[in-house]
């Protein structure tokens, strides 16, 4: 049986998860969700992993929810629907809050949950021909599981339009909206992702994890004395940490820090 997700780990600490159902445009079902959750736990726990790249095999990044899974869900009770939905929301949250820097390498179109996966990654690179969209309303459904991440990426005003119209939009539009950061021609995708991974592995791993946590802690908060004190505490903690001391020492001594060794 073919693995629904391929996993590889390069010598430089770059892990790659490849959605591997090309014949179904990498449609997502309950088995793929469970496997993705397991693999995210695995890379999170592995100290040798420095960066995670999420991509797809074939023409599409992901077409969204698998039709066979939809067919099976037709007979579900509301409690069973809730259990399935919770499994999906947990894996999206897990990807979004991973300690590692994450890159979505979007080699083809991403719809529905597929676009939600893109929104959960720290950096998104898409090919120029990729299309995006949220088609749930065409099925009488709503994009609830992906909404927190997509709205954060593209804003409430744009989400209002695309959630209720189910219009598709191209990669350049996705870039203007904030869903992706970089758009390249298909043949340049791997080089761009390699550039980003090489950039990321030069940075302190704990500092990256701390920066991601910092964003979650300060985004949308009122800038009051409590937040000001919190940020002072965070930089003081970073400066006093082994990694912080090593990074500053490496700069002053004009050498590479130990995480680049």
C-alpha positions in Angstrom: 0.0 0.0 0.0 1.4 3.4 -1.0 2.1 5.8 1.9 -0.3 8.8 1.9 2.5 11.0 3.2 6.2 10.6 2.4 8.8 11.6 5.0 12.4 12.4 4.4 15.1 14.0 6.5 18.2 15.6 4.9 21.6 15.7 6.6 21.2 19.5 7.2 18.1 18.9 9.3 15.5 19.7 6.7 12.5 17.4 7.0 10.0 17.1 4.1 6.5 15.8 4.3 5.0 15.2 0.9 1.2 14.6 0.5 1.3 11.5 -1.7 -2.1 10.8 -3.2 -1.5 12.3 -6.7 -4.2 10.3 -8.4 -6.7 12.1 -6.0 -5.0 15.5 -6.2 -3.8 14.8 -2.6 -7.3 14.9 -1.3 -7.4 14.7 2.5 -9.2 12.0 4.5 -9.3 10.8 8.0 -6.4 8.4 7.5 -4.2 11.1 6.0 -5.1 13.4 8.9 -4.1 10.7 11.4 -0.8 10.1 9.6 0.0 13.8 9.4 -0.6 14.2 13.1 1.8 11.3 13.8 4.5 12.7 11.6 4.2 16.2 13.1 4.7 14.7 16.5 7.7 12.8 15.2 9.5 15.8 13.7 8.6 18.0 16.7 10.3 15.4 19.0 13.4 15.0 16.9 16.2 17.4 17.9 17.9 16.8 14.5 15.1 18.4 12.6 15.6 22.1 12.0 13.1 23.0 9.3 9.9 21.3 8.0 8.8 21.6 4.4 5.2 20.6 3.5 4.5 19.9 -0.1 2.5 17.7 -2.5 3.2 15.1 -5.1 1.6 15.5 -8.5 -0.4 18.3 -10.1 -2.1 19.6 -6.9 -0.9 20.6 -3.5 -4.3 19.4 -2.1 -7.8 19.5 -3.6 -9.3 19.6 -0.1 -11.5 16.9 1.5 -11.6 13.5 -0.2 -15.0 12.6 -1.8 -14.9 9.0 -0.5 -14.5 10.3 3.0 -17.5 12.6 2.3 -19.4 9.6 1.2 -18.6 7.7 4.4 -19.6 10.7 6.5 -23.1 10.7 5.0 -24.2 8.3 7.6 -22.4 9.8 10.6 -24.2 11.1 13.7 -23.4 14.6 14.9 -21.1 13.1 17.5 -19.2 11.2 14.9 -18.9 14.4 12.8 -17.6 16.2 15.8 -14.9 13.6 16.4 -13.8 13.8 12.8 -13.8 17.6 12.9 -11.8 17.7 16.1 -9.1 15.4 14.6 -8.7 17.9 11.7 -8.7 21.0 13.9 -6.1 19.4 16.2 -3.7 18.6 13.3 -4.1 22.2 11.9 -3.3 23.6 15.3 -0.4 21.2 15.7 1.1 22.4 12.4 0.5 26.1 13.2 2.2 25.9 16.6 5.1 23.6 15.7 8.4 24.7 17.3 10.1 24.3 14.0 10.0 26.8 11.1 7.6 25.5 8.5 7.5 26.1 4.7 4.6 25.3 2.5 6.0 24.5 -1.0 2.9 24.8 -3.0 3.6 23.1 -6.3 -0.1 23.1 -7.4 -3.5 24.2 -6.5 -4.7 24.2 -2.9 -8.4 24.3 -2.1 -10.4 24.2 1.2 -8.4 22.3 3.8 -5.4 22.3 1.5 -5.4 26.1 1.5 -5.8 25.9 5.3 -2.6 23.9 5.5 -0.8 26.6 3.6 -2.1 29.3 6.0 -0.7 27.3 9.0 2.8 27.3 7.7 5.3 30.1 8.6 6.4 30.8 5.0 4.5 29.9 1.8 6.0 29.6 -1.6 3.7 28.9 -4.6 4.1 28.3 -8.3 2.6 30.9 -10.6 0.0 28.5 -11.9 -1.4 27.4 -8.5 -5.0 28.3 -7.7 -6.6 28.7 -4.3 -10.1 28.8 -3.0 -12.6 27.9 -0.3 -15.5 25.9 -1.9 -17.2 24.7 1.3 -20.4 26.8 0.8 -21.0 25.1 -2.6 -21.6 21.9 -0.6 -23.7 23.6 2.0 -20.8 23.6 4.5 -18.6 26.3 6.1 -14.8 26.5 6.3 -14.8 26.4 10.1 -11.7 24.3 10.8 -9.4 26.5 8.6 -11.0 29.8 9.4 -8.8 30.9 12.3 -5.6 30.5 10.2 -7.0 31.8 6.9 -8.6 34.9 8.4 -5.3 35.6 10.2 -3.5 35.3 6.9 -5.8 37.3 4.5 -7.8 39.4 6.9 -11.5 39.4 7.7 -12.6 41.5 4.8 -11.0 39.3 2.1 -12.1 36.2 3.9 -15.7 37.5 3.9 -15.6 37.6 0.1 -13.9 34.3 -0.6 -15.7 32.3 2.1 -19.1 33.2 0.8 -18.4 33.3 -3.0 -16.2 30.2 -3.2 -14.3 32.1 -6.0 -11.0 30.7 -7.0 -8.0 33.1 -7.1 -4.5 32.7 -8.6 -1.1 32.7 -6.8 -0.4 36.4 -7.4 -3.8 37.3 -5.8 -2.9 34.9 -3.0 0.3 36.8 -2.5 -1.5 40.2 -2.4 -4.0 38.8 0.1 -1.2 37.4 2.3 -1.9 33.7 2.0 1.5 33.1 0.3 4.7 35.1 0.5 6.5 34.3 -2.7 5.4 33.3 -6.2 7.8 31.7 -8.6 7.7 29.8 -11.9 7.4 26.0 -11.4 11.0 25.3 -12.3 12.2 27.7 -9.7 10.2 26.4 -6.8 12.8 23.9 -5.4 15.6 26.5 -5.6 13.5 29.1 -3.7 12.6 26.6 -1.0 16.2 25.5 -0.7 17.3 29.1 -0.3 14.8 29.5 2.5 15.8 26.3 4.3 19.4 27.2 4.1 18.6 30.6 5.5 16.6 29.1 8.4 19.2 26.6 9.5 21.7 29.4 10.0 19.5 30.8 12.7 19.3 29.7 16.4 16.7 26.9 16.7 15.6 28.0 20.2 15.4 31.6 19.0 13.2 30.6 16.1 10.9 28.6 18.4 10.9 31.5 20.8 10.1 34.0 18.1 7.1 31.9 17.0 5.8 31.7 20.5 6.4 35.5 20.9 4.2 36.2 17.9 1.3 34.1 19.4 1.7 36.0 22.7 1.8 39.5 21.4 -0.4 39.5 18.3 -3.7 41.4 18.9 -2.8 42.3 22.4 -3.2 45.8 23.9 0.2 47.4 24.3 0.0 48.1 28.0 2.4 47.9 30.9 1.8 44.2 31.3 2.7 43.5 27.7 5.7 45.8 27.9 7.0 44.0 30.9 6.4 40.6 29.3 8.5 41.5 26.2 11.3 42.7 28.4 11.3 39.4 30.3 11.4 37.5 27.0 14.4 39.3 25.6 16.2 39.0 29.0 15.5 35.3 29.0 16.9 35.0 25.5 20.0 36.9 26.3 20.7 34.8 29.3 20.1 31.5 27.5 22.9 29.2 26.4 21.9 29.8 22.8 21.8 33.6 23.2 25.2 33.7 24.9 26.7 31.5 22.2 25.2 33.6 19.4 26.6 36.9 20.8 30.0 35.3 21.6 30.2 34.0 18.0 29.5 37.4 16.6 32.1 39.1 18.9 34.7 36.3 18.2 34.0 36.4 14.4 33.1 32.7 14.2 30.1 30.6 13.4 27.8 29.7 16.3 27.7 26.1 17.4 24.3 25.4 15.7 25.9 26.0 12.4 28.8 23.6 13.0 
